[in-house]
Amino acid sequence: MLMASGVMVAKPNDKLLNRPYADLKRWHLGFSVGMHVQDLNLTHNGFLTPDGEKWSLEVPAFSPGFCLNVLADLRLHQYLNLRFSPGIYFGSKNVYMMEYYSGEVMKQDVKSAYVVAPIDLKISGNRLHNVRPYVTTGFMASFDVTKKRTDYLVFNTCDAYLTIGMGVDFYLPFFKFIPEIKFCFGLSDILKHNRPDLEDDMQTYKITQSLSKVKSNMVVINFYFE
């Protein structure tokens, strides 16, 4: 009887496991709120205008945007989950255009509202009390629903990203709280090179002609509630 009662007494450093069977469910549902920053990888081609101008473009600073997602999580294995988290990202980025010789500077504010459809493979480690780290890898399609307008640069509506990320599952008494950071690398050239709207405005079209390709990158920080 003494031995049995000794087993039932908890050790001082033992912790109560919250939601001990949560990871055994086939499906998990949730949502997330977060923020992100957008960047552009600009590739110049050394174009010179008939007037001898040479333009260089860059995105010198990041402006944080807002994102909202819903989540469906399918358990594949003890350590593997397939996650689908469609949502919408609101953001902007400022593109600065500088003429190489005169130092003339122009600016374009690029606003965007992306409808995204990420699919990720979640690879989890072992659970330690109420904490479980993980990494993700996946693919994300995006569709920009912002109304297009005539400007120095116009970008394609659709894009695709390769994504990698990491996060931690925190098991709380009634739900899991999951902070996550994800890096998104654009796979396609999003710059619209064919600009019939600028055929009579070569002073504006010269900016597009100065670039051979443009790819989009993002860093996303999400807080999931599952």
C-alpha positions in Angstrom: 0.0 0.0 0.0 2.9 2.4 0.8 4.5 1.6 -2.6 1.3 2.2 -4.4 0.6 5.5 -2.7 4.2 6.6 -3.5 3.5 6.2 -7.2 0.4 8.3 -7.0 2.2 11.3 -5.4 3.4 13.7 -8.1 7.0 14.9 -8.2 7.6 18.6 -7.4 8.8 19.3 -11.0 6.0 17.4 -12.7 3.8 19.6 -14.9 0.2 19.0 -15.8 -0.3 18.1 -19.5 -2.8 20.4 -21.2 -4.9 18.7 -23.9 -2.9 15.4 -23.8 -4.8 13.8 -26.7 -5.1 16.9 -29.0 -2.5 15.6 -31.5 -4.3 12.2 -31.9 -7.2 13.8 -33.7 -7.5 13.2 -37.4 -8.5 16.8 -38.2 -7.7 20.2 -36.6 -9.4 23.5 -37.4 -8.3 27.0 -36.4 -7.5 30.5 -37.6 -4.6 32.9 -37.4 -3.9 36.6 -37.4 -0.6 38.1 -38.1 1.6 40.5 -39.9 3.9 40.4 -42.9 6.4 42.4 -44.9 6.8 42.4 -48.7 9.9 42.8 -50.8 10.8 42.7 -54.4 13.9 41.1 -56.0 14.7 43.4 -58.9 17.0 42.3 -61.7 18.3 45.2 -63.9 19.4 44.8 -67.5 21.5 48.0 -68.0 19.0 49.6 -70.3 19.9 53.1 -71.6 17.3 55.4 -73.0 17.9 57.4 -76.2 18.7 60.3 -74.0 21.4 58.3 -72.2 19.5 57.7 -68.9 20.1 54.6 -66.8 17.6 53.8 -64.1 18.1 51.8 -60.9 15.2 50.6 -58.7 15.1 49.3 -55.1 12.8 48.8 -52.2 14.8 50.4 -49.3 12.5 49.8 -46.4 9.7 47.4 -45.3 6.2 48.4 -44.5 4.3 45.9 -42.3 1.0 44.5 -43.5 -1.9 42.6 -42.0 -2.9 39.0 -42.7 -5.8 36.7 -41.7 -6.1 33.0 -42.4 -8.3 30.0 -41.6 -6.7 26.6 -41.0 -7.4 23.0 -41.7 -4.8 20.5 -40.4 -4.8 16.8 -41.4 -2.8 14.3 -39.3 -0.7 12.0 -41.5 1.7 10.5 -38.9 2.9 11.1 -35.4 5.3 13.7 -36.6 3.7 14.8 -39.9 0.7 17.0 -40.7 -0.7 18.5 -43.9 -1.9 22.0 -43.4 -4.1 24.2 -45.7 -4.5 27.8 -44.6 -6.2 30.1 -47.1 -6.4 33.8 -46.3 -5.9 37.3 -47.3 -2.8 39.6 -47.0 -3.1 43.4 -47.1 0.2 45.2 -47.6 2.3 47.7 -49.5 5.8 48.4 -50.6 7.5 51.6 -51.8 9.7 51.3 -55.0 12.3 54.1 -55.4 13.6 54.8 -58.9 16.9 56.7 -59.3 18.6 57.9 -62.5 22.2 56.9 -62.3 23.8 60.0 -63.7 21.6 62.9 -62.6 20.4 61.5 -59.3 16.8 62.2 -60.1 14.5 60.1 -57.8 10.9 59.0 -58.3 8.7 56.8 -56.1 5.8 54.4 -56.6 3.6 53.1 -53.8 2.6 49.5 -54.6 -0.5 48.5 -52.7 -1.7 44.9 -52.7 -4.4 42.6 -51.4 -3.4 39.0 -51.9 -5.8 36.1 -51.6 -3.5 33.2 -50.7 -3.8 29.4 -50.7 -0.8 27.9 -48.8 -0.3 24.1 -48.5 2.4 23.1 -46.0 3.9 19.9 -44.6 4.4 20.3 -40.9 7.2 18.3 -39.4 7.0 18.2 -35.6 9.4 17.2 -32.9 8.6 15.4 -29.7 6.4 17.1 -27.2 8.1 18.4 -24.1 5.4 19.0 -21.4 3.2 21.7 -23.0 5.6 22.7 -25.8 6.3 21.1 -29.2 8.5 22.7 -31.9 8.1 22.2 -35.6 9.3 23.2 -39.1 7.3 23.6 -42.3 7.9 23.5 -46.0 5.4 24.0 -48.7 3.9 26.0 -51.7 1.7 29.0 -51.7 -0.4 30.4 -54.6 -1.5 34.0 -54.5 -4.0 36.2 -56.4 -3.8 40.0 -56.2 -7.4 41.4 -56.1 -6.2 45.1 -56.1 -7.5 47.1 -59.0 -4.8 47.6 -61.6 -3.9 51.1 -62.8 -1.5 52.7 -65.2 1.8 53.4 -63.4 5.6 53.0 -63.9 5.4 49.4 -62.9 2.5 47.0 -63.2 2.6 43.5 -61.8 0.8 40.3 -62.8 -2.2 39.2 -60.8 -1.1 35.6 -60.1 2.1 34.4 -58.4 3.5 31.3 -56.7 5.9 31.0 -53.7 8.1 28.3 -52.2 7.8 28.5 -48.4 9.7 27.4 -45.3 8.9 28.2 -41.7 9.2 27.3 -38.1 7.0 27.6 -35.0 6.1 26.2 -31.6 2.9 24.6 -30.4 2.0 25.8 -26.9 -0.7 23.6 -25.3 -3.1 25.7 -23.2 -6.0 24.3 -21.2 -8.6 25.0 -23.9 -6.7 25.4 -27.2 -3.3 25.4 -28.8 -1.5 28.8 -29.3 1.0 28.6 -32.2 3.4 31.4 -33.1 5.0 30.8 -36.5 7.4 32.6 -38.8 7.4 31.8 -42.5 9.7 32.8 -45.4 8.1 33.0 -48.9 10.2 33.0 -52.0 8.6 34.0 -55.3 9.0 31.6 -58.2 7.9 33.6 -61.2 8.6 36.9 -62.9 5.6 39.1 -61.9 6.6 42.2 -63.9 4.2 42.9 -66.8 6.7 43.7 -69.6 4.1 44.2 -72.4 2.7 47.7 -71.7 0.5 48.8 -74.7 -1.0 51.4 -72.3 2.4 53.2 -72.4 3.1 53.1 -76.1 2.7 56.9 -76.3 4.4 57.6 -72.9 8.0 56.4 -73.3 9.1 58.5 -70.3 7.1 56.2 -68.1 7.8 53.0 -70.0 11.5 53.4 -69.6 11.2 52.2 -66.0 9.8 48.8 -67.1 12.4 48.5 -69.8 15.1 48.9 -67.2 14.2 45.6 -65.6 14.6 42.0 -66.9 12.5 40.4 -64.2 11.0 41.0 -60.8 10.3 38.4 -58.1 8.3 38.8 -54.9 9.4 37.8 -51.4 7.6 37.9 -48.1 8.2 37.3 -44.4 5.1 36.3 -42.5 4.5 36.1 -38.7 1.3 34.4 -37.8 -0.4 33.5 -34.5 -2.6 30.5 -34.8 -5.4 29.5 -32.5 -6.2 25.8 -32.9 
